Amino acid sequence: MPKPFRGTYTVIITPFTPGGDAVDIPALKRLVEFQIAEGIDGLIPLGSTGEFLSVSREERQAIVDCVVKTAAGRVPVLIGTGAEDTREVVALSKEAEAQGADGVMIIPPFYSVPTLPELRVHYTRVADAIGIPIMVYNNPATANVDLTPPMLAELSRIPNCRYVKESTLEVTRVRDIIALCGDRMEVFAGVLGYESAWLGAIGWVAVCSNVAPRLSRDMFWTAAFDADRTRALARYKRLAPLLPFVGGPRYVSGTKAAFRMLGMEMGEPRPPRLPLPAEDTAELAAVLCGMGLLTDRAA
């Protein structure tokens, strides 16, 4: 039985070469090594933050190969395999498993707005095709489908649908999912890492941990597993100013801009995403300085 997924998992960005023509594989290797050296618990390439809709099939394969081989079993690697066509999700998930992934993260089809019976078929066909765990990804803001706790209770009966990334701003959903799903499905926070930890989430799929992996990891563990409110809250308050720059419409551009300031070039987002606006750059630099991650505000 594989070791359960726990803790803070970074949904990593995809570095691109100047001009965005190719995936920057050396930069991706450095990013993986940085994350592991800083103590992160797991990695998820090809999520929303990884610009999964902006890479080709060949680039996907190269990204998965790079992350899995670089991680080399030191931390679990889950691959984002969401797509509109169930057959494609099955193919991508089987491919990820064959390349050595420890699990897959699957957002519902985001244009067809499937019903619960259709979602049940969608996830069942993937589960039947692979032997690694599925993390169901609830993000109604982008998927146009809201996987409510009662719906997740139904999906949790599908073998392999063992985790959910809950990405609404309704923290009480963590409580309700646990109550309805029991031990069939465990909860990873998708946005509210600090708040969800106190209601029973066992993990956090974080964007901010791209830039601040150790602080993000320590904050969640201190809240979820040590139950030390004083230390957890202090770490959250230190992390909180970064969150607006790695959430909302700036989640990719802000993260890549932060890496540039920290001397770890990751390229620009691919269109239609644009680089972080100039008026936000100084504010982000001030935030990084305040966190102790950057010493020169002019960087």
MIDOSE-1310 file (N, C-alpha, C; in nm, 2 decimals, decimal comma, always signed):
residues 299
mpkp	+0,09/-0,12/+0,00/+0,00/+0,00/+0,00/+0,09/+0,12/+0,00; +0,07/+0,22/-0,10/+0,16/+0,34/-0,10/+0,13/+0,42/+0,02; +0,24/+0,49/+0,06/+0,23/+0,58/+0,17/+0,13/+0,69/+0,14; +0,04/+0,73/+0,24/-0,06/+0,83/+0,22/+0,00/+0,97/+0,19
frgt	-0,06/+1,04/+0,10/-0,02/+1,18/+0,07/-0,06/+1,27/+0,20; +0,04/+1,35/+0,24/+0,02/+1,44/+0,35/+0,10/+1,56/+0,33; +0,06/+1,67/+0,39/+0,14/+1,79/+0,40/+0,12/+1,89/+0,29; +0,22/+1,97/+0,26/+0,21/+2,08/+0,16/+0,28/+2,03/+0,03
ytvi	+0,19/+2,03/-0,08/+0,24/+2,00/-0,21/+0,24/+2,12/-0,30; +0,35/+2,15/-0,36/+0,35/+2,27/-0,45/+0,30/+2,23/-0,59; +0,21/+2,31/-0,63/+0,16/+2,30/-0,77/+0,25/+2,39/-0,85; +0,36/+2,33/-0,91/+0,47/+2,40/-0,96/+0,44/+2,47/-1,09
itpf	+0,51/+2,58/-1,11/+0,50/+2,65/-1,24/+0,58/+2,58/-1,34; +0,56/+2,61/-1,47/+0,63/+2,55/-1,58/+0,73/+2,66/-1,63; +0,86/+2,64/-1,62/+0,95/+2,74/-1,67/+0,96/+2,74/-1,82; +0,97/+2,85/-1,89/+0,98/+2,86/-2,03/+1,11/+2,93/-2,07
tpgg	+1,16/+2,90/-2,18/+1,28/+2,97/-2,23/+1,24/+3,11/-2,27; +1,34/+3,20/-2,29/+1,30/+3,34/-2,34/+1,22/+3,34/-2,46; +1,11/+3,41/-2,46/+1,02/+3,41/-2,58/+0,91/+3,31/-2,56; +0,93/+3,22/-2,47/+0,83/+3,11/-2,44/+0,82/+3,00/-2,55
davd	+0,92/+2,99/-2,63/+0,92/+2,89/-2,73/+0,93/+2,74/-2,69; +0,99/+2,72/-2,57/+1,01/+2,59/-2,52/+1,01/+2,58/-2,37; +0,99/+2,46/-2,32/+1,00/+2,44/-2,17/+1,15/+2,44/-2,14; +1,18/+2,52/-2,03/+1,32/+2,53/-1,99/+1,34/+2,41/-1,89
ipal	+1,39/+2,30/-1,95/+1,41/+2,18/-1,86/+1,52/+2,20/-1,76; +1,63/+2,27/-1,78/+1,73/+2,29/-1,67/+1,67/+2,37/-1,56; +1,59/+2,47/-1,59/+1,52/+2,55/-1,49/+1,42/+2,47/-1,41; +1,35/+2,38/-1,48/+1,26/+2,29/-1,41/+1,33/+2,20/-1,31
krlv	+1,44/+2,15/-1,35/+1,52/+2,06/-1,26/+1,56/+2,14/-1,14; +1,61/+2,26/-1,16/+1,65/+2,35/-1,05/+1,54/+2,38/-0,95; +1,42/+2,40/-1,01/+1,30/+2,42/-0,93/+1,27/+2,30/-0,84; +1,27/+2,18/-0,90/+1,24/+2,06/-0,83/+1,34/+2,04/-0,71
efqi	+1,47/+2,06/-0,74/+1,57/+2,05/-0,64/+1,55/+2,15/-0,53; +1,52/+2,28/-0,57/+1,49/+2,38/-0,47/+1,38/+2,34/-0,38; +1,27/+2,29/-0,43/+1,16/+2,25/-0,35/+1,19/+2,14/-0,25; +1,26/+2,04/-0,30/+1,30/+1,93/-0,21/+1,40/+1,97/-0,11
aegi	+1,49/+2,05/-0,14/+1,59/+2,10/-0,05/+1,52/+2,19/+0,06; +1,42/+2,26/+0,03/+1,34/+2,34/+0,12/+1,24/+2,26/+0,20; +1,23/+2,13/+0,18/+1,15/+2,05/+0,27/+1,00/+2,02/+0,22; +0,97/+2,06/+0,10/+0,83/+2,04/+0,06/+0,79/+1,89/+0,06
dgli	+0,66/+1,87/+0,08/+0,62/+1,73/+0,09/+0,58/+1,66/-0,04; +0,55/+1,73/-0,14/+0,51/+1,67/-0,27/+0,51/+1,78/-0,38; +0,50/+1,73/-0,50/+0,50/+1,82/-0,62/+0,39/+1,78/-0,71; +0,33/+1,89/-0,77/+0,22/+1,87/-0,87/+0,25/+1,95/-0,99
plgs	+0,32/+1,90/-1,09/+0,33/+1,97/-1,22/+0,20/+1,96/-1,30; +0,19/+2,06/-1,39/+0,08/+2,06/-1,49/-0,06/+2,08/-1,43; -0,06/+2,16/-1,32/-0,19/+2,21/-1,27/-0,21/+2,34/-1,33; -0,31/+2,42/-1,28/-0,34/+2,55/-1,34/-0,22/+2,64/-1,33
tgef	-0,14/+2,64/-1,22/-0,03/+2,72/-1,21/+0,08/+2,67/-1,31; +0,08/+2,55/-1,35/+0,18/+2,50/-1,44/+0,14/+2,52/-1,59; +0,03/+2,60/-1,61/-0,02/+2,64/-1,74/-0,04/+2,52/-1,83; -0,11/+2,42/-1,78/-0,13/+2,29/-1,84/-0,20/+2,30/-1,98
lsvs	-0,28/+2,41/-1,99/-0,35/+2,42/-2,12/-0,27/+2,49/-2,23; -0,15/+2,53/-2,19/-0,06/+2,61/-2,28/+0,06/+2,53/-2,32; +0,06/+2,40/-2,30/+0,17/+2,31/-2,34/+0,13/+2,20/-2,43; +0,21/+2,16/-2,52/+0,18/+2,05/-2,61/+0,19/+1,91/-2,55
reer	+0,14/+1,81/-2,61/+0,15/+1,68/-2,56/+0,30/+1,64/-2,54; +0,38/+1,67/-2,63/+0,53/+1,64/-2,62/+0,59/+1,71/-2,51; +0,55/+1,84/-2,49/+0,60/+1,92/-2,37/+0,55/+1,86/-2,24; +0,43/+1,81/-2,24/+0,38/+1,74/-2,12/+0,47/+1,63/-2,08
qaiv	+0,50/+1,54/-2,18/+0,58/+1,42/-2,15/+0,71/+1,46/-2,10; +0,77/+1,57/-2,15/+0,90/+1,61/-2,11/+0,90/+1,67/-1,97; +0,79/+1,74/-1,93/+0,77/+1,79/-1,80/+0,76/+1,68/-1,70; +0,67/+1,58/-1,73/+0,65/+1,47/-1,64/+0,78/+1,39/-1,62
dcvv	+0,85/+1,37/-1,73/+0,98/+1,29/-1,72/+1,08/+1,36/-1,63; +1,09/+1,49/-1,65/+1,19/+1,57/-1,58/+1,15/+1,57/-1,43; +1,03/+1,60/-1,39/+0,99/+1,61/-1,25/+1,01/+1,48/-1,18; +0,96/+1,37/-1,24/+0,96/+1,24/-1,18/+1,10/+1,19/-1,16
ktaa	+1,18/+1,21/-1,27/+1,32/+1,16/-1,26/+1,41/+1,25/-1,16; +1,38/+1,38/-1,16/+1,46/+1,46/-1,07/+1,42/+1,44/-0,93; +1,29/+1,42/-0,90/+1,24/+1,39/-0,76/+1,30/+1,26/-0,72; +1,30/+1,16/-0,81/+1,36/+1,03/-0,78/+1,31/+0,97/-0,65
grvp	+1,18/+0,98/-0,63/+1,12/+0,91/-0,52/+1,14/+0,98/-0,39; +1,20/+1,10/-0,38/+1,22/+1,17/-0,26/+1,09/+1,23/-0,20; +1,01/+1,27/-0,30/+0,87/+1,32/-0,26/+0,77/+1,27/-0,36; +0,65/+1,25/-0,32/+0,55/+1,21/-0,42/+0,53/+1,31/-0,53
vlig	+0,50/+1,27/-0,65/+0,47/+1,35/-0,77/+0,34/+1,31/-0,82; +0,24/+1,41/-0,82/+0,11/+1,39/-0,88/+0,11/+1,48/-1,01; +0,05/+1,43/-1,11/+0,04/+1,50/-1,24/-0,10/+1,55/-1,27; -0,11/+1,67/-1,30/-0,24/+1,72/-1,35/-0,28/+1,66/-1,48
tgae	-0,39/+1,59/-1,49/-0,43/+1,53/-1,62/-0,57/+1,56/-1,66; -0,61/+1,68/-1,62/-0,75/+1,73/-1,66/-0,76/+1,76/-1,80; -0,87/+1,73/-1,86/-0,90/+1,76/-2,00/-1,05/+1,76/-2,02; -1,10/+1,80/-2,14/-1,24/+1,80/-2,16/-1,30/+1,67/-2,20
dtre	-1,22/+1,59/-2,27/-1,26/+1,46/-2,32/-1,21/+1,35/-2,23; -1,31/+1,27/-2,18/-1,27/+1,16/-2,09/-1,17/+1,07/-2,14; -1,17/+1,04/-2,27/-1,07/+0,95/-2,33/-0,93/+1,01/-2,32; -0,92/+1,14/-2,34/-0,79/+1,21/-2,32/-0,74/+1,20/-2,18
vval	-0,83/+1,22/-2,08/-0,79/+1,21/-1,94/-0,74/+1,07/-1,91; -0,81/+0,97/-1,96/-0,76/+0,83/-1,94/-0,62/+0,82/-2,00; -0,60/+0,86/-2,12/-0,47/+0,85/-2,19/-0,36/+0,92/-2,11; -0,39/+1,05/-2,07/-0,29/+1,13/-2,00/-0,26/+1,06/-1,86
skea	-0,36/+1,01/-1,80/-0,34/+0,95/-1,67/-0,26/+0,82/-1,68; -0,29/+0,74/-1,78/-0,21/+0,61/-1,80/-0,07/+0,65/-1,84; -0,05/+0,75/-1,92/+0,08/+0,80/-1,95/+0,16/+0,84/-1,83; +0,10/+0,92/-1,74/+0,16/+0,97/-1,62/+0,20/+0,85/-1,53
eaqg	+0,11/+0,75/-1,52/+0,15/+0,63/-1,44/+0,27/+0,56/-1,50; +0,27/+0,54/-1,63/+0,38/+0,47/-1,70/+0,51/+0,55/-1,68; +0,50/+0,68/-1,67/+0,62/+0,76/-1,65/+0,67/+0,77/-1,51; +0,60/+0,70/-1,42/+0,64/+0,69/-1,28/+0,57/+0,78/-1,18
adgv	+0,46/+0,85/-1,22/+0,39/+0,94/-1,13/+0,33/+0,86/-1,01; +0,32/+0,92/-0,90/+0,26/+0,86/-0,78/+0,11/+0,88/-0,77; +0,06/+0,97/-0,85/-0,09/+1,00/-0,85/-0,12/+1,10/-0,96; -0,25/+1,12/-0,98/-0,29/+1,22/-1,07/-0,39/+1,32/-1,01
miip	-0,40/+1,44/-1,05/-0,50/+1,54/-1,00/-0,58/+1,57/-1,12; -0,72/+1,56/-1,11/-0,81/+1,57/-1,22/-0,92/+1,67/-1,19; -0,92/+1,78/-1,26/-1,03/+1,88/-1,26/-1,14/+1,83/-1,35; -1,27/+1,85/-1,31/-1,38/+1,81/-1,40/-1,36/+1,87/-1,54
pfys	-1,42/+1,81/-1,64/-1,43/+1,88/-1,77/-1,49/+2,02/-1,75; -1,43/+2,12/-1,82/-1,45/+2,26/-1,78/-1,54/+2,33/-1,88; -1,58/+2,27/-1,98/-1,67/+2,34/-2,08/-1,81/+2,27/-2,09; -1,81/+2,14/-2,08/-1,94/+2,06/-2,10/-2,03/+2,07/-1,98
vptl	-1,98/+2,11/-1,86/-2,05/+2,12/-1,74/-2,13/+1,99/-1,71; -2,05/+1,89/-1,68/-2,11/+1,75/-1,66/-2,20/+1,75/-1,54; -2,30/+1,66/-1,54/-2,39/+1,63/-1,43/-2,32/+1,53/-1,34; -2,38/+1,51/-1,22/-2,32/+1,41/-1,13/-2,31/+1,27/-1,20
pelr	-2,41/+1,22/-1,26/-2,40/+1,09/-1,33/-2,28/+1,09/-1,43; -2,27/+1,20/-1,51/-2,16/+1,21/-1,60/-2,02/+1,22/-1,54; -2,02/+1,29/-1,43/-1,89/+1,29/-1,35/-1,86/+1,16/-1,30; -1,96/+1,08/-1,25/-1,93/+0,95/-1,20/-1,87/+0,86/-1,31
vhyt	-1,92/+0,87/-1,43/-1,87/+0,79/-1,54/-1,73/+0,84/-1,57; -1,71/+0,97/-1,57/-1,58/+1,03/-1,61/-1,47/+0,97/-1,51; -1,49/+0,99/-1,38/-1,39/+0,95/-1,29/-1,38/+0,80/-1,28; -1,49/+0,72/-1,30/-1,48/+0,58/-1,29/-1,39/+0,52/-1,41
rvad	-1,41/+0,58/-1,52/-1,33/+0,53/-1,64/-1,18/+0,55/-1,62; -1,15/+0,67/-1,56/-1,01/+0,69/-1,53/-0,96/+0,60/-1,42; -1,04/+0,58/-1,31/-1,00/+0,49/-1,20/-0,98/+0,35/-1,25; -1,06/+0,31/-1,34/-1,05/+0,17/-1,39/-0,93/+0,15/-1,48
aigi	-0,87/+0,26/-1,53/-0,76/+0,25/-1,62/-0,62/+0,26/-1,55; -0,62/+0,30/-1,43/-0,49/+0,33/-1,36/-0,49/+0,26/-1,22; -0,37/+0,25/-1,17/-0,36/+0,19/-1,04/-0,31/+0,28/-0,93; -0,29/+0,41/-0,97/-0,24/+0,51/-0,88/-0,36/+0,60/-0,83
pimv	-0,34/+0,67/-0,71/-0,46/+0,74/-0,66/-0,49/+0,86/-0,75; -0,62/+0,90/-0,74/-0,67/+1,02/-0,80/-0,70/+1,12/-0,70; -0,66/+1,25/-0,72/-0,70/+1,36/-0,64/-0,80/+1,44/-0,73; -0,93/+1,43/-0,68/-1,03/+1,51/-0,75/-1,01/+1,66/-0,72
ynnp	-1,02/+1,74/-0,82/-0,99/+1,88/-0,81/-1,11/+1,97/-0,82; -1,16/+2,02/-0,71/-1,28/+2,11/-0,71/-1,24/+2,25/-0,72; -1,26/+2,32/-0,83/-1,23/+2,46/-0,85/-1,34/+2,52/-0,94; -1,46/+2,54/-0,88/-1,57/+2,59/-0,96/-1,55/+2,72/-1,04
atan	-1,46/+2,80/-0,99/-1,43/+2,93/-1,06/-1,37/+2,90/-1,20; -1,30/+2,79/-1,22/-1,24/+2,77/-1,35/-1,31/+2,65/-1,42; -1,37/+2,56/-1,35/-1,42/+2,44/-1,41/-1,57/+2,45/-1,44; -1,64/+2,55/-1,39/-1,78/+2,57/-1,41/-1,86/+2,46/-1,35
vdlt	-1,80/+2,38/-1,27/-1,87/+2,27/-1,20/-1,83/+2,28/-1,05; -1,92/+2,28/-0,97/-1,89/+2,28/-0,82/-1,92/+2,15/-0,76; -1,81/+2,08/-0,72/-1,82/+1,95/-0,66/-1,85/+1,97/-0,51; -1,98/+1,98/-0,48/-2,03/+2,00/-0,34/-1,99/+1,88/-0,26
ppml	-1,99/+1,89/-0,12/-1,97/+1,78/-0,04/-2,06/+1,65/-0,07; -2,19/+1,67/-0,09/-2,27/+1,55/-0,12/-2,22/+1,49/-0,26; -2,18/+1,57/-0,35/-2,13/+1,51/-0,48/-2,00/+1,44/-0,46; -1,91/+1,49/-0,38/-1,79/+1,43/-0,35/-1,81/+1,30/-0,27
aels	-1,91/+1,29/-0,19/-1,94/+1,17/-0,12/-1,98/+1,06/-0,22; -2,04/+1,09/-0,33/-2,07/+0,99/-0,43/-1,94/+0,95/-0,50; -1,86/+1,05/-0,54/-1,74/+1,02/-0,61/-1,64/+0,95/-0,52; -1,64/+0,97/-0,39/-1,55/+0,90/-0,30/-1,57/+0,75/-0,30
ripn	-1,68/+0,70/-0,35/-1,71/+0,56/-0,36/-1,64/+0,49/-0,48; -1,58/+0,57/-0,56/-1,51/+0,52/-0,68/-1,37/+0,48/-0,63; -1,33/+0,35/-0,65/-1,19/+0,32/-0,61/-1,09/+0,41/-0,67; -0,99/+0,44/-0,59/-0,88/+0,53/-0,64/-0,91/+0,68/-0,62
cryv	-1,04/+0,72/-0,61/-1,07/+0,86/-0,59/-1,05/+0,89/-0,44; -0,93/+0,90/-0,39/-0,90/+0,90/-0,25/-0,87/+1,03/-0,19; -0,86/+1,14/-0,28/-0,82/+1,27/-0,22/-0,91/+1,37/-0,30; -0,93/+1,49/-0,24/-0,99/+1,60/-0,31/-0,91/+1,73/-0,28
kest	-0,88/+1,81/-0,38/-0,83/+1,94/-0,36/-0,95/+2,03/-0,36; -0,98/+2,09/-0,25/-1,10/+2,17/-0,23/-1,06/+2,32/-0,24; -1,10/+2,38/-0,35/-1,05/+2,52/-0,38/-1,16/+2,62/-0,39; -1,26/+2,61/-0,31/-1,35/+2,72/-0,29/-1,30/+2,80/-0,17
levt	-1,37/+2,91/-0,14/-1,34/+2,99/-0,03/-1,44/+2,97/+0,09; -1,50/+2,85/+0,08/-1,60/+2,81/+0,19/-1,53/+2,70/+0,28; -1,46/+2,75/+0,38/-1,38/+2,66/+0,46/-1,46/+2,55/+0,53; -1,58/+2,57/+0,56/-1,66/+2,47/+0,62/-1,69/+2,35/+0,53
rvrd	-1,65/+2,36/+0,41/-1,67/+2,24/+0,32/-1,57/+2,13/+0,36; -1,46/+2,17/+0,42/-1,36/+2,07/+0,47/-1,43/+1,98/+0,57; -1,50/+2,05/+0,67/-1,57/+1,98/+0,77/-1,68/+1,89/+0,71; -1,75/+1,94/+0,61/-1,86/+1,86/+0,55/-1,82/+1,75/+0,47
iial	-1,71/+1,76/+0,40/-1,65/+1,65/+0,32/-1,61/+1,54/+0,41; -1,54/+1,58/+0,51/-1,49/+1,47/+0,61/-1,61/+1,40/+0,67; -1,72/+1,47/+0,71/-1,83/+1,41/+0,77/-1,90/+1,32/+0,67; -1,91/+1,35/+0,54/-1,98/+1,27/+0,45/-1,90/+1,16/+0,38
cgdr	-1,77/+1,18/+0,37/-1,69/+1,08/+0,30/-1,61/+0,99/+0,40; -1,60/+1,03/+0,52/-1,53/+0,94/+0,62/-1,39/+0,92/+0,57; -1,34/+0,80/+0,58/-1,20/+0,77/+0,54/-1,19/+0,73/+0,40; -1,30/+0,75/+0,32/-1,29/+0,71/+0,18/-1,21/+0,82/+0,10
mevf	-1,22/+0,95/+0,14/-1,16/+1,06/+0,07/-1,11/+1,16/+0,17; -0,98/+1,19/+0,15/-0,91/+1,29/+0,24/-0,90/+1,42/+0,17; -0,89/+1,53/+0,25/-0,90/+1,66/+0,20/-0,77/+1,73/+0,20; -0,73/+1,79/+0,08/-0,63/+1,88/+0,06/-0,69/+2,02/+0,04
agvl	-0,65/+2,12/+0,11/-0,69/+2,26/+0,08/-0,63/+2,30/-0,05; -0,71/+2,38/-0,12/-0,66/+2,44/-0,25/-0,63/+2,58/-0,24; -0,69/+2,65/-0,14/-0,67/+2,80/-0,13/-0,65/+2,83/+0,02; -0,74/+2,79/+0,11/-0,74/+2,82/+0,25/-0,66/+2,72/+0,33
gyes	-0,53/+2,72/+0,31/-0,44/+2,62/+0,38/-0,44/+2,63/+0,53; -0,43/+2,76/+0,58/-0,42/+2,77/+0,72/-0,56/+2,74/+0,79; -0,66/+2,79/+0,73/-0,80/+2,77/+0,79/-0,84/+2,63/+0,78; -0,81/+2,56/+0,67/-0,85/+2,42/+0,64/-0,78/+2,33/+0,74
awlg	-0,66/+2,36/+0,77/-0,58/+2,27/+0,86/-0,66/+2,25/+0,99; -0,72/+2,35/+1,05/-0,79/+2,34/+1,18/-0,92/+2,26/+1,17; -0,97/+2,24/+1,05/-1,10/+2,16/+1,03/-1,07/+2,02/+0,98; -0,95/+1,98/+0,97/-0,92/+1,84/+0,94/-0,85/+1,81/+0,81
aigw	-0,82/+1,91/+0,73/-0,75/+1,89/+0,60/-0,61/+1,82/+0,64; -0,57/+1,73/+0,56/-0,44/+1,66/+0,58/-0,33/+1,71/+0,49; -0,37/+1,80/+0,40/-0,28/+1,85/+0,30/-0,32/+1,98/+0,25; -0,23/+2,05/+0,18/-0,25/+2,18/+0,11/-0,18/+2,18/-0,02
vavc	-0,25/+2,20/-0,13/-0,19/+2,22/-0,26/-0,17/+2,37/-0,28; -0,05/+2,41/-0,27/-0,02/+2,55/-0,25/+0,05/+2,61/-0,38; +0,02/+2,73/-0,41/+0,09/+2,81/-0,51/+0,20/+2,89/-0,45; +0,18/+2,95/-0,33/+0,28/+3,03/-0,26/+0,40/+2,95/-0,23
snva	+0,39/+2,82/-0,22/+0,51/+2,74/-0,18/+0,61/+2,72/-0,30; +0,57/+2,77/-0,42/+0,67/+2,78/-0,52/+0,78/+2,87/-0,47; +0,75/+2,98/-0,42/+0,84/+3,09/-0,38/+0,89/+3,07/-0,24; +0,80/+3,02/-0,15/+0,83/+3,01/-0,01/+0,80/+2,87/+0,04
prls	+0,87/+2,77/-0,01/+0,83/+2,63/+0,02/+0,84/+2,59/+0,17; +0,95/+2,63/+0,23/+0,97/+2,60/+0,37/+0,87/+2,66/+0,47; +0,85/+2,79/+0,45/+0,75/+2,86/+0,53/+0,61/+2,81/+0,51; +0,57/+2,78/+0,38/+0,44/+2,72/+0,35/+0,42/+2,59/+0,42
rdmf	+0,52/+2,50/+0,41/+0,52/+2,37/+0,46/+0,51/+2,38/+0,61; +0,60/+2,46/+0,68/+0,60/+2,47/+0,82/+0,47/+2,52/+0,88; +0,41/+2,62/+0,81/+0,29/+2,68/+0,85/+0,18/+2,57/+0,86; +0,16/+2,49/+0,75/+0,06/+2,40/+0,74/+0,08/+2,28/+0,85
wtaa	+0,20/+2,23/+0,85/+0,23/+2,12/+0,95/+0,21/+2,17/+1,09; +0,25/+2,29/+1,12/+0,23/+2,34/+1,26/+0,08/+2,35/+1,30; +0,00/+2,39/+1,20/-0,14/+2,40/+1,23/-0,21/+2,26/+1,22; -0,19/+2,18/+1,12/-0,26/+2,06/+1,10/-0,22/+1,94/+1,19
fdad	-0,09/+1,93/+1,22/-0,04/+1,82/+1,29/+0,02/+1,85/+1,42; +0,07/+1,97/+1,44/+0,12/+2,00/+1,58/+0,02/+2,08/+1,66; -0,09/+2,13/+1,59/-0,19/+2,21/+1,66/-0,14/+2,31/+1,75; -0,03/+2,38/+1,70/+0,03/+2,49/+1,78/-0,02/+2,62/+1,72
rtra	-0,12/+2,68/+1,77/-0,19/+2,80/+1,71/-0,09/+2,92/+1,71; -0,02/+2,94/+1,82/+0,07/+3,05/+1,82/+0,17/+3,05/+1,71; +0,24/+2,94/+1,70/+0,35/+2,93/+1,59/+0,28/+2,93/+1,45; +0,17/+2,86/+1,44/+0,11/+2,85/+1,31/+0,06/+2,99/+1,26
lary	+0,00/+3,06/+1,35/-0,05/+3,19/+1,31/+0,06/+3,29/+1,28; +0,17/+3,28/+1,35/+0,28/+3,37/+1,33/+0,34/+3,34/+1,19; +0,34/+3,22/+1,15/+0,39/+3,18/+1,01/+0,29/+3,22/+0,91; +0,16/+3,21/+0,94/+0,06/+3,25/+0,84/+0,07/+3,40/+0,82
krla	+0,08/+3,48/+0,92/+0,09/+3,62/+0,91/+0,21/+3,67/+0,83; +0,32/+3,59/+0,84/+0,44/+3,62/+0,76/+0,41/+3,59/+0,61; +0,34/+3,48/+0,59/+0,31/+3,44/+0,45/+0,20/+3,51/+0,38; +0,10/+3,56/+0,46/-0,02/+3,62/+0,40/+0,00/+3,74/+0,30
pllp	+0,10/+3,83/+0,32/+0,12/+3,93/+0,22/+0,15/+3,88/+0,08; +0,21/+3,76/+0,07/+0,24/+3,71/-0,06/+0,12/+3,66/-0,13; +0,02/+3,61/-0,06/-0,09/+3,54/-0,12/-0,17/+3,62/-0,23; -0,19/+3,75/-0,22/-0,26/+3,82/-0,33/-0,18/+3,82/-0,46
fvgg	-0,05/+3,80/-0,45/+0,04/+3,80/-0,57/+0,05/+3,66/-0,63; +0,00/+3,56/-0,56/+0,00/+3,42/-0,62/-0,14/+3,36/-0,63; -0,24/+3,45/-0,62/-0,38/+3,41/-0,63/-0,45/+3,50/-0,73; -0,57/+3,47/-0,76/-0,65/+3,55/-0,85/-0,58/+3,55/-0,99
pryv	-0,59/+3,66/-1,06/-0,54/+3,66/-1,20/-0,39/+3,67/-1,21; -0,32/+3,69/-1,09/-0,17/+3,71/-1,10/-0,10/+3,58/-1,05; -0,17/+3,47/-1,04/-0,11/+3,35/-0,98/+0,01/+3,30/-1,06; +0,01/+3,31/-1,19/+0,13/+3,26/-1,27/+0,23/+3,38/-1,28
sgtk	+0,18/+3,50/-1,32/+0,27/+3,61/-1,35/+0,34/+3,65/-1,22; +0,27/+3,65/-1,11/+0,33/+3,69/-0,98/+0,43/+3,60/-0,94; +0,40/+3,47/-0,95/+0,50/+3,37/-0,91/+0,63/+3,38/-0,99; +0,61/+3,39/-1,12/+0,73/+3,40/-1,21/+0,81/+3,53/-1,19
aafr	+0,74/+3,64/-1,16/+0,81/+3,77/-1,13/+0,88/+3,75/-1,00; +0,83/+3,68/-0,90/+0,90/+3,67/-0,77/+1,03/+3,58/-0,79; +1,02/+3,48/-0,87/+1,14/+3,40/-0,90/+1,25/+3,49/-0,97; +1,20/+3,57/-1,06/+1,30/+3,66/-1,12/+1,37/+3,75/-1,02
mlgm	+1,30/+3,80/-0,93/+1,35/+3,89/-0,82/+1,45/+3,81/-0,73; +1,42/+3,68/-0,72/+1,50/+3,60/-0,63/+1,62/+3,54/-0,70; +1,64/+3,58/-0,83/+1,75/+3,53/-0,90/+1,73/+3,39/-0,96; +1,61/+3,34/-0,97/+1,58/+3,21/-1,03/+1,49/+3,23/-1,15
emge	+1,54/+3,26/-1,26/+1,47/+3,29/-1,38/+1,38/+3,17/-1,43; +1,25/+3,20/-1,45/+1,16/+3,10/-1,49/+1,08/+3,14/-1,62; +1,13/+3,25/-1,68/+1,06/+3,29/-1,80/+0,93/+3,36/-1,77; +0,86/+3,40/-1,88/+0,73/+3,46/-1,87/+0,62/+3,36/-1,89
prpp	+0,50/+3,40/-1,85/+0,38/+3,31/-1,88/+0,36/+3,31/-2,03; +0,29/+3,21/-2,08/+0,26/+3,20/-2,22/+0,12/+3,27/-2,24; +0,11/+3,34/-2,35/-0,02/+3,41/-2,38/-0,13/+3,31/-2,38; -0,25/+3,35/-2,34/-0,29/+3,49/-2,32/-0,25/+3,55/-2,19
rlpl	-0,19/+3,48/-2,10/-0,13/+3,54/-1,98/-0,02/+3,64/-2,01; -0,02/+3,75/-1,94/+0,09/+3,85/-1,95/+0,18/+3,85/-1,83; +0,29/+3,91/-1,85/+0,38/+3,93/-1,73/+0,32/+4,02/-1,63; +0,37/+4,01/-1,50/+0,31/+4,10/-1,40/+0,33/+4,24/-1,44
paed	+0,22/+4,32/-1,42/+0,23/+4,46/-1,46/+0,33/+4,54/-1,38; +0,39/+4,63/-1,44/+0,50/+4,71/-1,38/+0,46/+4,77/-1,25; +0,34/+4,82/-1,24/+0,29/+4,89/-1,12/+0,28/+4,79/-1,00; +0,28/+4,66/-1,02/+0,27/+4,56/-0,92/+0,41/+4,51/-0,87
tael	+0,51/+4,54/-0,96/+0,64/+4,48/-0,93/+0,70/+4,53/-0,80; +0,70/+4,66/-0,79/+0,76/+4,73/-0,67/+0,69/+4,68/-0,54; +0,56/+4,66/-0,55/+0,48/+4,61/-0,43/+0,52/+4,47/-0,40; +0,54/+4,39/-0,50/+0,58/+4,25/-0,48/+0,72/+4,24/-0,42
aavl	+0,81/+4,33/-0,47/+0,95/+4,33/-0,41/+0,94/+4,37/-0,26; +0,86/+4,46/-0,23/+0,84/+4,50/-0,09/+0,79/+4,39/+0,00; +0,70/+4,31/-0,06/+0,65/+4,20/+0,02/+0,76/+4,09/+0,04; +0,84/+4,06/-0,07/+0,94/+3,97/-0,05/+1,05/+4,01/+0,05
cgmg	+1,08/+4,14/+0,05/+1,17/+4,20/+0,15/+1,12/+4,18/+0,29; +0,99/+4,21/+0,30/+0,93/+4,20/+0,43/+0,92/+4,06/+0,49; +0,92/+3,96/+0,39/+0,92/+3,82/+0,43/+1,07/+3,77/+0,46; +1,17/+3,85/+0,43/+1,30/+3,81/+0,44/+1,36/+3,73/+0,33
lltd	+1,28/+3,72/+0,22/+1,33/+3,64/+0,11/+1,41/+3,72/+0,01; +1,40/+3,85/+0,02/+1,47/+3,94/-0,07/+1,54/+4,06/+0,01; +1,66/+4,08/-0,01/+1,73/+4,19/+0,06/+1,74/+4,32/-0,01; +1,74/+4,31/-0,15/+1,75/+4,43/-0,23/+1,62/+4,46/-0,30
raa	+1,54/+4,56/-0,25/+1,41/+4,59/-0,31/+1,42/+4,63/-0,45; +1,53/+4,67/-0,50/+1,54/+4,71/-0,64/+1,57/+4,59/-0,73; +1,58/+4,47/-0,68/+1,61/+4,35/-0,76/+1,51/+4,33/-0,87
